[in-house]
Amino acid sequence: MAIDTTPASLLSNLTSALTSVRLAIPTETSANAEGISLLDVKNDLLLSYLQNLAFLVIIRLRHDSSDDIIRSEVIKKLGEVRVYLERGVRPLEGKLKYQIDKVVRAANEAVRRGATERASASSEKPSTGPAAHESHSQGSEDERSEVDEDYLNQAVHEPSVGPRAAALLRNASVPLKKDYHSNKSRSSDHSRPGAYKPPRINPTAMPEPSSHRDRDEKPARKRRSQLLDEYIDEEISYAPQSQPSIGSGGTILQQGRGAMSSRDREKERERTAYEERNFTRLPALSKAERKKEKAKSQRDTREVFGGEDWTGLGGLGDRINRTVASGKGRSEGVFERRDKRKRDTVDGPRGDGTVGGVGIGDTFEKRRKILQQRAEKKVRRKG
């Protein structure tokens, strides 16, 4: 029988073939809604690459120079698909490899459990009648829902160290009871006021700025360690020291009689960094603050003489004076009263009563004045 090659017959045959192919395709929706779209994109790109590669092979087998334009377009398309695969899909697949493995493992486990349960159910004696058919259909639905629930529970019960497979599921309309409580507690943790506390996955010490560490340390211990470090750096260590250039950055103070210390330079750097980071200018020190800083710098100034540090030794006499000084209501101290009572013991000519010692009658006159003052006070009190 001769094959009809007319265009009408070929068109009708092609239409019937396409119709049969469409009927052969299952009508149920694919698992793309619950799957991973990256793998579908990868499959589509690979299929497109193979299709264009087949076109290129066919064009080269023809050896026709008129197909140069088509060949260049095919080569351009091959390069484009290759870039998508190497620069787009491969890095994303590497980043999502852990999540993909978890999802695939959970899906395989769910399928294996479903097959095991179906095998155990089929080994039992089947019942007859419409009631048995209804119970069998209800059992299959329960089994399918149980398999899906096991799959979701396994995705949720994965270790909290890695990413959760449930985050890849797009169907959020099936809330789990445990997942709901965990989300509720997580949202309450986020809404709780206070400083951010990172999740404790591994025992790791969080880095703290130097200002926080200095604030938490004890002042005495900090002062001792600072003095020891300065002594080691200046007297014992032979390592080269970095010093700022003379006059750079305002290191000269008091009209050239002083220089900024390392602590002052550190404060100045922090101030400059804050101003540059926040695009603002901090106010300058007020007159009272400058006076306070000057007094503090004078107290902290060390008394060095002959290569030795004599700081603190000069304050010994001041402490003694403050100890023996009088109180608030008295104008003179112990030393001043002692000087008044002190008598001149220098020897002089005898008998004149004027040079050296106390004059004749001075003691009597002083005693008389004192008694007279006491008598006047008594009279005023009685009157």
C-alpha positions in Angstrom: 0.0 0.0 0.0 1.5 3.3 -1.0 2.0 6.0 1.6 0.0 9.2 1.0 2.6 12.1 1.0 0.3 14.9 0.2 0.4 17.9 2.5 -3.1 17.5 3.7 -2.6 13.9 4.7 0.7 14.7 6.4 -0.9 17.6 8.3 -3.8 15.3 9.5 -1.3 12.6 10.6 0.7 15.2 12.5 -2.4 16.5 14.2 -3.6 13.1 15.2 -0.1 12.2 16.6 0.0 15.4 18.7 -3.4 14.7 20.0 -2.5 11.2 21.0 0.7 12.5 22.7 -1.3 15.1 24.6 -3.7 12.4 25.8 -0.8 10.2 26.9 0.7 12.9 29.1 -0.7 12.5 32.7 -3.1 15.2 33.6 -2.1 15.5 37.3 0.1 18.4 38.2 3.8 17.8 38.5 5.8 17.9 41.7 7.4 21.2 40.7 5.2 23.1 43.2 6.8 21.0 46.0 10.2 20.5 44.4 13.3 22.5 43.8 13.1 24.9 40.9 16.9 25.1 40.5 17.0 21.5 39.3 14.2 22.1 36.8 16.1 25.1 35.5 19.3 23.0 35.2 17.4 20.3 33.3 15.9 22.8 30.9 19.3 24.4 30.3 21.0 21.1 29.6 18.2 20.1 27.2 18.5 23.5 25.4 22.3 23.0 25.2 21.9 19.5 23.7 19.3 20.8 21.2 21.5 23.6 20.0 24.5 21.2 19.8 22.5 18.9 17.6 21.6 21.8 15.3 25.3 22.7 15.1 26.2 19.2 14.1 23.5 19.1 11.4 24.6 22.4 10.0 28.2 21.2 9.8 27.2 18.0 8.2 25.5 19.9 5.4 28.7 21.8 4.4 26.5 24.6 3.1 28.0 28.1 3.1 24.5 29.7 3.2 24.0 28.4 6.7 26.7 30.6 8.2 24.3 33.0 9.8 22.3 30.2 11.4 25.5 28.6 12.6 26.7 31.8 14.2 23.3 32.2 16.0 23.5 28.6 17.2 27.1 29.1 18.5 26.0 32.3 20.3 23.1 30.4 21.9 25.5 27.6 23.0 27.8 30.2 24.6 24.9 31.8 26.4 23.5 28.5 27.8 27.1 27.5 28.8 27.4 30.8 30.8 24.1 30.1 32.5 25.2 26.7 33.5 28.8 27.5 34.7 28.2 31.0 36.2 24.6 30.7 37.4 23.6 27.1 38.1 26.8 25.6 39.3 27.6 28.2 42.1 24.0 28.0 43.3 24.0 24.3 43.3 27.2 24.3 45.3 25.6 26.6 47.9 22.4 24.6 48.1 24.0 21.1 48.0 23.4 20.5 51.7 19.7 21.5 51.5 19.2 19.5 48.3 20.7 16.4 49.8 18.5 16.7 52.8 15.3 17.1 50.7 16.3 14.2 48.4 17.1 12.0 51.4 13.8 12.8 53.1 11.9 12.1 49.9 13.6 8.7 49.4 12.9 7.9 53.0 9.2 8.8 52.6 8.9 6.7 49.5 10.6 3.8 51.2 8.3 4.0 54.2 5.2 4.2 52.0 6.3 1.1 50.0 7.0 -0.8 53.2 3.5 0.1 54.6 1.8 -0.8 51.4 3.6 -4.2 51.3 2.6 -4.9 54.9 -1.0 -3.9 54.1 -1.2 -6.1 51.0 0.1 -9.1 52.9 -3.0 -9.0 55.2 -6.2 -10.8 54.1 -8.3 -8.5 52.0 -12.0 -8.0 52.7 -14.8 -8.1 50.2 -17.8 -5.8 49.6 -18.3 -2.1 49.3 -17.5 -1.5 52.9 -14.1 -3.1 52.4 -13.5 -1.1 49.2 -14.4 2.1 51.1 -12.1 1.3 54.0 -9.3 0.4 51.6 -9.7 3.8 49.8 -9.8 5.6 53.2 -6.8 3.6 54.3 -4.8 4.6 51.2 -5.7 8.3 51.7 -4.6 8.0 55.4 -1.4 6.3 54.3 -0.6 9.0 51.8 -1.3 11.7 54.3 0.8 9.8 56.9 3.7 9.5 54.5 3.5 13.3 53.7 3.3 14.1 57.4 6.3 11.8 58.1 8.2 13.6 55.4 7.4 17.0 56.8 8.2 15.9 60.4 11.5 14.5 59.3 12.3 17.8 57.5 11.4 19.7 60.7 13.2 17.3 63.1 16.5 17.7 61.3 19.4 19.1 63.4 19.2 22.8 64.1 22.8 23.3 63.1 22.1 23.2 59.4 19.3 24.7 57.3 15.9 23.2 57.6 14.4 21.3 54.7 11.0 22.6 55.6 12.1 26.1 54.5 12.2 24.9 50.9 8.6 23.8 50.9 6.4 26.4 49.2 3.1 25.1 50.6 2.7 26.9 53.9 -1.0 26.2 54.2 -0.4 23.0 56.3 0.7 24.3 59.7 2.2 21.8 62.0 1.5 22.0 65.7 5.2 21.8 66.8 6.3 24.1 64.0 3.6 26.6 65.1 4.8 26.6 68.7 8.4 26.9 67.6 7.6 29.8 65.4 5.6 31.4 68.2 8.5 31.1 70.6 10.9 32.3 68.0 8.8 35.4 67.3 8.5 36.1 71.1 12.3 35.8 71.4 12.7 38.3 68.6 10.2 40.7 70.1 11.8 40.5 73.5 13.7 43.8 74.3 17.4 43.7 75.1 20.7 43.1 73.5 21.0 40.6 70.7 22.2 37.2 71.8 23.4 35.0 69.0 22.3 31.3 68.9 24.6 29.0 70.9 25.7 26.5 68.3 29.4 26.3 69.3 31.1 27.6 72.4 32.6 30.7 70.7 33.6 33.9 72.5 32.2 36.9 70.7 34.7 39.7 70.0 34.3 42.8 72.2 35.6 46.2 71.5 38.5 47.4 73.6 36.4 50.0 75.4 34.1 47.3 76.8 37.0 45.2 78.0 38.7 48.2 79.7 35.4 49.1 81.4 34.9 45.6 82.8 38.5 45.4 84.2 39.4 46.5 87.7 41.0 50.0 87.8 43.9 48.9 90.1 44.8 45.9 88.0 44.6 48.0 84.9 46.8 50.7 86.4 49.4 48.1 87.5 49.5 46.4 84.1 49.8 49.8 82.4 52.8 50.9 84.5 54.5 47.5 84.1 54.0 47.7 80.3 55.4 51.2 80.2 58.4 50.1 82.3 59.1 47.1 80.0 58.8 49.2 76.9 61.0 52.0 78.1 63.7 50.3 80.1 63.9 46.6 79.2 62.6 46.1 75.6 64.9 46.6 72.7 62.1 46.6 70.1 61.8 49.7 68.0 59.1 52.0 69.2 56.8 54.0 66.9 56.7 57.7 67.8 54.7 60.4 66.0 56.5 63.0 64.2 57.2 66.2 66.1 54.4 68.7 65.5 52.2 66.3 63.5 48.6 65.9 64.5 48.8 68.5 67.3 51.3 66.4 69.5 52.9 69.6 70.9 51.2 71.0 74.0 51.8 74.0 76.3 53.7 76.1 73.8 56.3 73.4 73.2 56.8 72.4 76.9 54.8 69.3 76.6 53.7 66.5 74.3 50.7 64.3 74.0 50.9 60.9 75.6 50.0 57.6 74.0 46.7 57.6 75.9 45.9 61.1 74.7 46.7 60.2 71.1 44.5 57.1 71.4 41.6 59.3 72.6 42.2 61.7 69.7 42.1 58.9 67.2 38.8 57.6 68.7 37.4 61.1 68.5 38.4 61.5 64.9 37.1 58.1 63.9 33.7 58.8 65.5 33.4 62.1 63.7 34.3 60.6 60.3 32.0 57.6 60.9 29.0 59.7 61.9 29.7 62.8 59.7 29.5 65.2 62.7 31.7 67.4 64.8 32.0 66.8 68.5 31.9 69.9 70.7 35.2 71.2 72.0 36.0 71.1 75.7 34.6 73.8 77.9 36.6 76.1 80.1 35.9 74.1 83.2 36.7 70.8 81.5 40.0 72.2 80.2 40.9 73.4 83.7 40.0 70.0 85.1 42.2 68.2 82.4 45.1 70.6 83.1 44.9 69.9 86.9 44.8 66.2 86.2 47.8 66.3 83.8 49.7 68.3 86.5 48.9 65.6 89.1 49.9 62.9 86.7 53.2 64.6 85.8 56.1 62.6 87.0 59.0 64.1 88.9 62.1 62.7 87.3 65.6 63.8 88.5 68.9 62.1 87.9 67.2 59.3 85.9 65.0 58.3 88.9 61.3 58.7 89.4 60.6 60.7 92.5 56.9 60.9 92.0 54.9 61.0 95.3 57.9 61.7 97.6 57.3 65.4 97.6 53.8 65.0 99.0 55.0 63.7 102.3 55.4 67.1 103.9 52.0 68.2 102.6 50.3 65.2 104.2 52.0 66.0 107.5 50.9 69.6 107.3 47.3 68.6 106.6 47.4 66.2 109.5 48.5 68.7 112.1 46.5 71.6 110.7 43.7 73.1 112.6 40.0 72.6 112.0 37.6 74.8 110.2 36.8 77.2 113.1 40.4 77.9 114.1 42.5 80.4 112.2 45.9 79.1 113.4 47.5 75.7 113.6 49.7 74.0 116.0 52.9 75.3 114.5 51.7 78.9 114.5 50.7 78.8 118.2 54.0 77.1 119.0 55.9 79.9 117.3 54.0 82.5 119.4 54.8 80.8 122.7 58.4 80.2 121.8 60.8 82.4 123.7 64.1 83.8 122.5 66.9 82.0 124.4 69.8 84.1 123.0 72.0 85.3 125.7 72.4 89.1 126.1 73.7 91.6 128.6 72.4 91.1 132.1 70.4 93.6 134.0 69.0 95.9 131.2 65.8 93.9 130.8 65.4 94.9 127.1 67.8 92.9 125.0 67.3 89.2 124.9 64.6 87.5 126.8 61.4 89.0 128.1 61.2 92.6 129.3 60.7 93.5 133.0 57.0 93.5 133.8 55.8 92.0 130.5 54.6 88.8 132.1 52.8 90.7 134.8 51.1 93.0 132.3 50.0 90.0 130.2 48.6 88.3 133.2 46.7 91.4 134.3 45.1 91.8 130.9 43.9 88.3 130.9 42.3 88.6 134.4 40.7 91.9 133.4 39.1 90.4 130.3 37.7 87.5 132.4 36.2 90.0 134.9 34.6 92.0 132.2 33.0 88.8 130.7 31.5 87.9 134.1 30.0 91.4 134.5 28.4 91.2 131.1 27.0 87.8 131.8 25.4 89.0 135.1 24.1 92.2 133.6 
